[in-house]
């Protein structure tokens, strides 16, 4: 695992809450009740112009998606599971 900054404490295995920062995130939260996600991968991605992206998977389903840091907040750290 690679840590990109000391400020960013999110790590692979952490459970994060998807924030309602855009229409798709609001839809996932309200219609599909998909609030909690597990971080699978953290790396630079082409779809975000080489910026760091977070590959997250919904807890309880196989749905996964890439998001930016401002779209998620830590709910439970891996060490606390």
N, C-alpha and C positions, 0 to 999 in steps of 0.2 A: 504494500500500500504506500502511496505517495502522499505526503502532507504538503500542500502548496503554500500555506501561510500559518503563522502561529495564531492569528485572529480567528480563522475558520476552524471550528472544533468538530465539524461534522465528519464522521468516519464511516467506512464501509461497515454495514451491520446495524447502524443506528436506525431508530424508528423516527420518522419525521412527519410533520403535519403539513399537508399541501395547503398553501395560502390562496385566498381568492384574488389573485393579482391580475387575472385575465378571464375572458369569457369561458374558455374551456375548463379552467380550474374551478370556476364557480359552478359550472355544469356538473363536473365530476363530484364536487362536494354536495350540491343540493339534490340533484336527480339520482345519482348513483351511490350516494352516501360513502364516497371514497375519501376519507380524511387522512388515515394513517398509512404510511408507505415505508418500506425498508430500502435503505441505500444499498445498491448492488455494486456501483462502480463510480469513481470520481476521476475524470480526466478531461483534457482539452478535446473539444468536438468541433467538427466542421460546421454543423448547423448553427453554432453560436460564434462563428468567425474565429475559431481557434481558442475561444475563452473556455474556462472550466465549466463542465456540465456534470450533472448528477443523474445517473441512471437509477431510477427508483421503481419499485414494484409494490403494487397495492397489497397490503396485508389481507389475506383471505381470498385472493384471486391471482390469476396469472397476468393481469394487466400491468404493463410497464411503460415508462415514458422517460424522456430526457427533460430535465428542467434546469433552470439557472438557480443560483444561490438565493436570490431574493424571492423565489417562489416557495421556499420550504423553511420550516423552523423545527428545531429539535424537539421531539416529544420525550423520547427515552434514549439514553446513551446505551450503547452495546454492553458496556461494563455493568450496567444496572439490570440487565435482563436475566 
